[in-house]
Amino acid sequence: MSSQTEILQTSAMAITGDIELAPEIRTRLRGLIDSLPDQPARLRVLGHVLLDLGLCDLALNAFGRALLIDDLDGATHLGLTRVYIQTGRRDLGLEHLEIAISLRPDARELRVLAADLLGCRDKMRALDQLGAVLAAEPDHAGARKGLANLIRTVVASRMHTVSHDDRETRPQPTFDHAQVIWGDVEPFGDLILSTIGRGCRVS
């Protein structure tokens, strides 16, 4: 049996959870990464395969080597985004995604993905990404859905805040337009105020 066949069979068993990946197989895979020619495309393919097998550390080696060869390759940064998100390091994943977007500013799906990753952490940055997509393509389904989800999250958050106010001392919640959620601007202020007002009248 050839070493490549053995590696593939062992990897297939690893993904189904039948065995732990043996240290010698892990060493052979590292050797395979090191022996590939200096071609980022090949290293990326191997990186994605390793990531699909759940071998995140080896995938990181493959994408890392591709990055050393060409640090301006957007596809390599996307591969690193995948690795870091899969290993729970969202901030690092987002950094590489933003680099990929800077290298391919017209890649609208990447901007929608970035907005989704930013989610509740930084709504203004998420809004900026979605706004860039919708400015170029107002009917972009992914960006419209992302914007709707973003607005829904903001409204739900503010409704939750109002419902926990002490209604005895403050029967009608008042909001100062200078109050901010993110940075120094609240992008959905009027919409939130009208929605909260309706919610309070209904209750």
Residue pairs with C-beta under 8 A, 6 or more apart in sequence:
3 28
6 25
7 25
7 28
7 29
7 32
10 19
10 21
10 22
10 25
11 21
11 25
11 53
11 55
13 19
14 20
14 21
14 53
14 54
14 55
15 52
15 53
15 54
21 55
26 55
26 58
29 50
29 55
29 58
30 58
30 61
32 46
33 43
33 46
33 58
33 61
33 62
33 65
34 65
36 42
36 43
36 46
36 65
38 69
39 69
40 66
40 69
40 70
40 73
40 75
40 76
41 75
43 62
43 63
43 65
43 66
43 69
43 76
44 62
44 63
44 66
44 75
44 76
44 79
46 62
47 59
47 60
47 62
47 63
47 66
47 79
47 83
48 59
48 79
48 82
50 56
50 58
50 59
50 62
51 59
51 79
51 82
51 83
51 86
56 83
56 86
56 87
59 79
59 83
60 80
60 83
63 76
63 79
63 80
63 83
64 80
66 73
66 76
66 79
67 73
67 76
67 77
67 80
70 76
72 103
73 103
74 99
74 100
74 103
74 104
74 107
75 100
77 96
77 97
77 99
77 100
77 103
78 96
78 97
78 100
78 110
80 92
80 93
80 96
81 93
81 94
81 96
81 97
81 100
82 93
83 93
84 90
84 92
84 93
84 96
85 93
85 117
90 117
93 117
94 114
94 117
94 118
97 110
97 113
97 114
97 117
98 114
100 107
100 110
101 107
101 110
101 111
101 114
101 129
104 110
106 136
108 133
108 136
108 137
108 140
108 142
108 143
109 142
111 129
111 130
111 132
111 133
111 143
112 129
112 130
112 133
112 140
112 142
112 143
112 146
114 125
114 126
114 129
115 126
115 127
115 129
115 130
115 143
115 146
115 150
116 126
116 146
118 125
118 126
118 129
119 126
119 153
120 153
122 182
123 150
123 153
123 154
123 181
123 182
123 187
124 182
124 183
124 185
124 187
126 146
126 150
127 147
127 150
127 187
130 143
130 146
130 147
130 150
133 140
133 142
133 143
134 140
134 143
134 144
134 147
137 143
151 188
151 191
154 181
154 188
154 192
155 188
155 191
155 192
155 195
155 196
158 192
158 195
158 196
159 195
159 196
159 199
162 173
162 196
162 199
162 200
165 173
172 200
173 196
173 200
175 193
175 196
177 189
179 186
180 186
186 192
